[in-house]
Amino acid sequence: MLNAIESLTEAHRPGTVTVSVTRTSTDLVEVTVSDTGPGFPKDMLATGPTMFRTSKRNGTGVGLSLVRSIAEAHGGTFSLNNLERGAAVRFTMLQQGQA
């Protein structure tokens, strides 16, 4: 969520950040954080986030890479997408008590 808020701030424009959680199967939920900011650079969409690579002026390049690692370590998935206006980060995880 912080990345989404910072992307709007750095773009110097008002916007929205939306968080949604959807049950995708009996044991998985999908979390989506989307914003109406400038979107992800094309090369980041192609490779996904990598440790210490950032597109933000004051970013560390750790946040999205860490989310990806945690999701995948727990059997989930992770994706970055640009939207018509903005971007979305999606990841899945097991519902509590389903492990």
N, C-alpha and C positions, 0 to 999 in steps of 0.2 A: 504494500500500500504506500509505503514511503517513497518508493521509486516512482510510482504513478503521480503522487503529489508533487515531487520534485521535478518531474518532466513538465508539468503544467507551469510551475514556477519559473523554470529556466526558459520556457517558451514565451514568458511574459503575456500569458493570456488566461482568461478565466476558463474553467472547464469542470468536468465532473469525474469522479472516481466511483466506480460501482463494484461491489463485492457480492458475488452470488455463490451459493452452495447448492448443488443438485445431486440427488441420489441417482447414480447411473446404473446400478445393479443392486442386488440384495446385500452386497458387502462393500461396495465402493461408493465414495462421494467424490464429486468434482468441484474444486474451488476455482473460481475465475475472478481475477482482479482486472478490470478494464478501465481505460481512461480516454479522454478526448484530446490527448496531447499529440505531439508530433509523430509518434510511432517509433519503431525500432529501426536502426540502420539495416539495410539489406544483407550485409555480410553477417550480422548477428542472427538474423532470421535463418540464414543458411547453416550456420555452425552451432547455434545455440549459445548460451552464455558460457564463458570460460573464465576461470579464476584470474583475477586482477586485470581483466579487460572491461573497460567502462566507456559509455558514450556520454556520461555526465561530466560536467566541468569539475566537480569536486567529488566524484564517485571513487570508491575503492575497488570496484569490480568483484566484490565478494557476495553481495546479497542474492542475486538471481542464481549464481552458481551454487550457492549453499542450498537454496530452495530446491534446485534440480537434484542435487546430491541426496538430500534428505528424502525427497519423494521417491527417487529411484531405489534407494537403499531399503525402503519399506514396500517395495513391489509396485509402486505407483508409476505414473507417467508425468511428463512435463512438456509443455510446449509454449512457444512464443508466436504470436500472430499480430499482424497489422490489420486494423479494421478500416472501414471506409473513412472514418475519422477517429484516429487514436490507435491504441494497441491493447492487447490482452495477454495475460499470463494465465495459463491453466495448468492445474496439476490434480492428480487423483490420489486418493489415499484410502486405506481400509477404514471402515467405520469402527469406532471404539468397540471392543469386545468381539471383533471378528477375526482377530489374529490367531 
